[in-house]
Amino acid sequence: MKTLFSILLVLCSTAAYYLIGYQIERSDLYLLFFSVGLSFGSYFYFLRQPISIGVILISGLLFRLIFTFSTPSLSQDFYRFIWDGTLFLRGISPYTYVPEELIYLEHYHNLKPLYEAMGPSSARNFSNYPMLNQWLFALGSLSEYPAFVYRLLIVLADLAVFWLLHQLILSFTHKRWALTAYFLNPLVIVEGTHNLHFEPVMLAFLLAFLYALKRKRQWLAAAFFSASVFTKLLPLLIGPLLLRLLNPKSLTIFGLGFLVLSVLFIVPFSGPLWAQNWGSSVGLWFSNFEFNSALYRLFKEVGLLLGAQDYQLIKVYGYLHAFGIVLLAGYFSIRSTNLNQFIRYSEWLLLAYLLSSPTIHPWYLITLVGLASLRKSMFVLLWSATVFLSYSAYAQSPVELPLWITAAEYLPLVAIAYFTSRSFSRSSLLSR
């Protein structure tokens, strides 16, 4: 009976992913939430079942194959990926010009569909994607079907994550749970394979870095960490946690390796004002943009009541946020003296960063889902489900979540954090 029910849930998930991939636009909120709810309902059931590793792999691949011919329906970002890749293939750094500076020049008229599809925010800003990501964009742009190439790269990265989780975790029970937690997670599947966000590629490099650390291969660890950072910048946050984890000799080897590879990644894109342009684009996420934040939203609502303006609040909060994360990273770096502690504090630091960030898009959580799989963190897995409520913002004008939807996303997290802490307290008392 359980087997039949599991097969039924796989079929339901398959139907849900088909709807998301081929029938749903971002504005179709009810159908989107129904499909997401159905896939997550199945997912949380599978987490509680002793599924074989082979079934996890086959089911996860099946769900990803559903999106083979889909066009991302919940995000416009992949149009900018193709634009950046096309520029790079033409010998132009994506950090040199904003799209709206080029689109009216004669040689760029054929890129107008990309320009119109990427949206005004992307069109008037420099690329904020790091250098290794740009190489991957260019690889896709070599093809007549760049979205297919991007999707293939992301699925291969997910397979690498699957293998690395299998290698990093010793307990068979935990291993099976972790593979289910990541490889069957609907957020990972939808935002990675369907919407073509490259977080799974970054996560694959990050887990390879952890595996190299475990094997005490410092040069290899530096190479994978550098690749992770230059795919997405997020892993830079956990760099300070290596200060006590590695002895002075290993830290020197790691630092030199990271520095050399960073230079190699940067040189092909360097040119006049490239660092200033790229830095200004990255900085917008801390000083100008806001989306789906809990802590910043509270800060903003209080600030507005006190008579402050939006643009003042986001800038002040940006400085406070950066200062707080630096302090927390410093504190965790003192406590991180072995690999298990490093992984634990890395998850906590990234979790603190994202919970307090002024901008939180759903795909930002993919990295956390990977680390949560290593540590059996249900808090992150629940957030990977509730974060889809943020798509409600696109039904609003201007694009902003109503407070009650923000509460609906974050209050379940508060509840699970409370009950988890109580359970931990009780188990601690019982173990004395």
CORRA-V738140 format. One record per residue. N is the residue number from 1. RES is the residue in three letters. NEAR is the number of other ideal C-beta (glycine too) atoms within 10 Angstrom. D_CENTER is the distance of its C-alpha to the mean C-alpha in Angstrom with 2 decimals. Layout:
N	RES	NEAR	D_CENTER
N	RES	NEAR	D_CENTER
//
This chain:
1	MET	5	36.91
2	LYS	8	33.50
3	THR	7	32.93
4	LEU	8	33.92
5	PHE	11	31.65
6	SER	17	28.65
7	ILE	10	29.59
8	LEU	11	29.87
9	LEU	19	26.35
10	VAL	18	25.01
11	LEU	11	27.03
12	CYS	15	25.76
13	SER	25	22.09
14	THR	17	23.16
15	ALA	14	24.82
16	ALA	26	21.90
17	TYR	25	19.57
18	TYR	16	22.48
19	LEU	19	22.86
20	ILE	25	19.24
21	GLY	21	19.49
22	TYR	14	23.01
23	GLN	12	24.52
24	ILE	21	22.19
25	GLU	11	21.44
26	ARG	15	19.11
27	SER	11	22.34
28	ASP	17	23.48
29	LEU	16	22.14
30	TYR	8	24.53
31	LEU	15	24.02
32	LEU	23	20.22
33	PHE	15	20.34
34	PHE	14	23.02
35	SER	25	21.07
36	VAL	23	17.87
37	GLY	14	20.28
38	LEU	18	22.16
39	SER	27	19.31
40	PHE	21	18.07
41	GLY	16	21.74
42	SER	22	22.22
43	TYR	21	19.13
44	PHE	12	20.38
45	TYR	12	23.80
46	PHE	20	22.76
47	LEU	16	21.23
48	ARG	9	24.78
49	GLN	14	26.54
50	PRO	9	27.58
51	ILE	17	26.14
52	SER	9	26.97
53	ILE	15	24.41
54	GLY	8	25.88
55	VAL	16	25.41
56	ILE	21	21.72
57	LEU	17	21.26
58	ILE	12	23.48
59	SER	21	22.06
60	GLY	23	18.42
61	LEU	14	19.74
62	LEU	13	21.90
63	PHE	24	19.18
64	ARG	21	17.26
65	LEU	14	20.64
66	ILE	21	21.27
67	PHE	24	18.94
68	THR	12	20.77
69	PHE	12	22.59
70	SER	18	20.46
71	THR	12	19.44
72	PRO	22	16.14
73	SER	19	17.56
74	LEU	21	14.90
75	SER	19	13.59
76	GLN	15	15.75
77	ASP	18	13.38
78	PHE	23	14.64
79	TYR	24	18.08
80	ARG	24	17.16
81	PHE	27	15.82
82	ILE	22	19.29
83	TRP	25	21.06
84	ASP	27	19.72
85	GLY	25	20.49
86	THR	21	23.90
87	LEU	24	24.75
88	PHE	21	24.02
89	LEU	13	26.25
90	ARG	12	28.89
91	GLY	6	28.86
92	ILE	15	27.28
93	SER	21	24.44
94	PRO	29	21.71
95	TYR	26	22.05
96	THR	18	25.77
97	TYR	17	26.06
98	VAL	17	24.31
99	PRO	24	24.66
100	GLU	13	27.37
101	GLU	13	29.48
102	LEU	16	29.70
103	ILE	17	29.85
104	TYR	10	33.53
105	LEU	10	34.66
106	GLU	5	36.54
107	HIS	8	34.39
108	TYR	20	31.21
109	HIS	10	32.68
110	ASN	8	31.24
111	LEU	20	27.69
112	LYS	11	28.52
113	PRO	10	26.80
114	LEU	21	23.44
115	TYR	21	24.30
116	GLU	12	25.21
117	ALA	15	22.24
118	MET	21	19.51
119	GLY	14	20.80
120	PRO	11	22.69
121	SER	12	19.95
122	SER	23	18.55
123	ALA	19	22.16
124	ARG	11	23.49
125	ASN	17	20.98
126	PHE	24	20.45
127	SER	27	17.41
128	ASN	20	14.68
129	TYR	24	12.96
130	PRO	23	14.07
131	MET	22	16.92
132	LEU	21	15.84
133	ASN	22	13.50
134	GLN	24	16.77
135	TRP	16	18.68
136	LEU	20	16.53
137	PHE	27	17.03
138	ALA	20	20.69
139	LEU	16	20.95
140	GLY	23	20.00
141	SER	21	22.40
142	LEU	11	25.18
143	SER	13	25.24
144	GLU	7	26.80
145	TYR	11	23.82
146	PRO	21	20.69
147	ALA	18	18.41
148	PHE	14	19.89
149	VAL	19	19.24
150	TYR	26	15.53
151	ARG	25	15.39
152	LEU	15	17.50
153	LEU	18	15.38
154	ILE	26	12.25
155	VAL	20	14.66
156	LEU	13	16.26
157	ALA	21	13.11
158	ASP	25	12.73
159	LEU	17	16.43
160	ALA	17	16.06
161	VAL	27	13.67
162	PHE	21	16.39
163	TRP	16	19.09
164	LEU	22	17.63
165	LEU	21	17.17
166	HIS	14	20.70
167	GLN	15	21.97
168	LEU	18	20.48
169	ILE	18	21.73
170	LEU	7	25.52
171	SER	9	26.37
172	PHE	9	26.70
173	THR	9	26.11
174	HIS	16	22.87
175	LYS	17	21.85
176	ARG	19	22.50
177	TRP	21	20.65
178	ALA	23	17.50
179	LEU	22	17.57
180	THR	23	18.03
181	ALA	28	15.29
182	TYR	27	12.59
183	PHE	23	14.43
184	LEU	23	15.80
185	ASN	27	12.99
186	PRO	24	13.25
187	LEU	25	9.75
188	VAL	29	8.66
189	ILE	25	11.84
190	VAL	28	11.90
191	GLU	28	8.63
192	GLY	26	8.68
193	THR	27	12.46
194	HIS	24	13.77
195	ASN	25	11.83
196	LEU	27	11.12
197	HIS	27	7.64
198	PHE	25	7.59
199	GLU	25	4.46
200	PRO	29	7.30
201	VAL	25	9.64
202	MET	26	8.29
203	LEU	30	8.21
204	ALA	26	11.63
205	PHE	25	12.97
206	LEU	27	11.99
207	LEU	27	13.78
208	ALA	23	16.51
209	PHE	24	16.97
210	LEU	22	17.55
211	TYR	18	19.89
212	ALA	19	21.75
213	LEU	22	22.20
214	LYS	12	23.58
215	ARG	11	25.96
216	LYS	10	26.86
217	ARG	14	26.17
218	GLN	20	25.35
219	TRP	15	25.45
220	LEU	17	23.14
221	ALA	25	20.72
222	ALA	22	20.91
223	ALA	20	20.31
224	PHE	24	17.12
225	PHE	27	15.81
226	SER	24	16.82
227	ALA	21	15.18
228	SER	26	11.80
229	VAL	26	12.42
230	PHE	24	13.77
231	THR	28	10.94
232	LYS	23	8.55
233	LEU	16	10.51
234	LEU	19	8.59
235	PRO	23	10.67
236	LEU	14	13.74
237	LEU	19	13.75
238	ILE	26	14.88
239	GLY	16	17.45
240	PRO	18	20.24
241	LEU	23	20.06
242	LEU	19	21.69
243	LEU	14	24.84
244	ARG	17	26.70
245	LEU	18	25.03
246	LEU	18	26.63
247	ASN	9	30.33
248	PRO	7	31.54
249	LYS	9	32.24
250	SER	15	28.91
251	LEU	15	27.09
252	THR	12	29.21
253	ILE	17	28.48
254	PHE	25	24.73
255	GLY	15	24.92
256	LEU	13	27.18
257	GLY	19	25.05
258	PHE	19	21.91
259	LEU	12	24.14
260	VAL	13	25.83
261	LEU	20	22.76
262	SER	16	21.19
263	VAL	11	24.45
264	LEU	12	24.47
265	PHE	18	21.07
266	ILE	15	22.25
267	VAL	9	25.85
268	PRO	12	25.52
269	PHE	19	23.87
270	SER	12	26.09
271	GLY	12	28.74
272	PRO	9	30.28
273	LEU	12	28.00
274	TRP	16	24.79
275	ALA	13	23.46
276	GLN	11	24.62
277	ASN	21	23.13
278	TRP	22	19.67
279	GLY	14	19.83
280	SER	15	21.06
281	SER	18	18.20
282	VAL	15	15.54
283	GLY	12	17.88
284	LEU	16	17.91
285	TRP	16	14.62
286	PHE	17	16.62
287	SER	16	20.05
288	ASN	16	20.14
289	PHE	14	17.25
290	GLU	19	16.68
291	PHE	17	14.94
292	ASN	25	14.63
293	SER	24	15.31
294	ALA	18	17.72
295	LEU	17	19.22
296	TYR	23	19.48
297	ARG	19	20.96
298	LEU	12	23.58
299	PHE	20	24.29
300	LYS	18	24.70
301	GLU	12	26.99
302	VAL	11	29.17
303	GLY	18	29.30
304	LEU	12	30.41
305	LEU	8	33.08
306	LEU	8	34.33
307	GLY	7	34.68
308	ALA	14	31.79
309	GLN	10	30.08
310	ASP	12	26.45
311	TYR	10	26.23
312	GLN	11	27.82
313	LEU	20	25.62
314	ILE	21	22.24
315	LYS	14	23.68
316	VAL	14	25.17
317	TYR	22	22.12
318	GLY	21	20.05
319	TYR	11	22.61
320	LEU	14	22.79
321	HIS	20	19.08
322	ALA	13	19.01
323	PHE	10	22.24
324	GLY	14	21.16
325	ILE	17	18.04
326	VAL	12	20.34
327	LEU	10	22.90
328	LEU	18	20.66
329	ALA	22	19.40
330	GLY	12	23.11
331	TYR	13	24.13
332	PHE	22	21.68
333	SER	20	22.77
334	ILE	12	26.31
335	ARG	12	25.58
336	SER	24	23.47
337	THR	13	26.28
338	ASN	10	25.20
339	LEU	13	22.23
340	ASN	11	21.88
341	GLN	15	21.91
342	PHE	22	19.42
343	ILE	19	16.86
344	ARG	19	17.87
345	TYR	21	17.74
346	SER	25	14.44
347	GLU	21	12.92
348	TRP	15	15.18
349	LEU	21	14.44
350	LEU	22	10.66
351	LEU	18	11.63
352	ALA	17	14.39
353	TYR	21	12.49
354	LEU	19	10.13
355	LEU	14	13.23
356	SER	19	15.30
357	SER	24	13.28
358	PRO	23	15.15
359	THR	17	12.25
360	ILE	22	9.59
361	HIS	18	8.32
362	PRO	23	7.48
363	TRP	22	4.39
364	TYR	20	3.07
365	LEU	25	4.66
366	ILE	24	4.09
367	THR	24	4.95
368	LEU	25	7.43
369	VAL	23	8.71
370	GLY	28	9.64
371	LEU	23	11.39
372	ALA	25	12.83
373	SER	28	14.30
374	LEU	22	16.10
375	ARG	16	17.45
376	LYS	14	18.11
377	SER	21	16.44
378	MET	14	17.19
379	PHE	17	16.08
380	VAL	25	12.33
381	LEU	23	13.26
382	LEU	18	15.35
383	TRP	25	12.79
384	SER	23	10.59
385	ALA	21	13.92
386	THR	17	15.16
387	VAL	23	12.21
388	PHE	23	13.54
389	LEU	20	16.56
390	SER	18	14.97
391	TYR	22	15.99
392	SER	21	19.48
393	ALA	17	19.25
394	TYR	14	19.87
395	ALA	14	23.20
396	GLN	11	24.26
397	SER	6	25.98
398	PRO	5	24.74
399	VAL	10	21.12
400	GLU	15	20.71
401	LEU	22	20.31
402	PRO	12	23.66
403	LEU	11	23.97
404	TRP	8	24.82
405	ILE	19	21.59
406	THR	20	19.62
407	ALA	15	21.94
408	ALA	14	21.42
409	GLU	20	17.65
410	TYR	20	18.11
411	LEU	12	21.61
412	PRO	15	20.85
413	LEU	17	18.51
414	VAL	12	21.47
415	ALA	11	23.74
416	ILE	16	21.92
417	ALA	13	21.57
418	TYR	10	25.30
419	PHE	10	26.47
420	THR	13	24.48
421	SER	10	26.07
422	ARG	10	29.44
423	SER	10	29.20
424	PHE	10	28.34
425	SER	10	31.32
426	ARG	10	33.62
427	SER	9	32.72
428	SER	9	33.27
429	LEU	8	36.65
430	LEU	7	37.63
431	SER	6	36.90
432	ARG	4	39.27
//
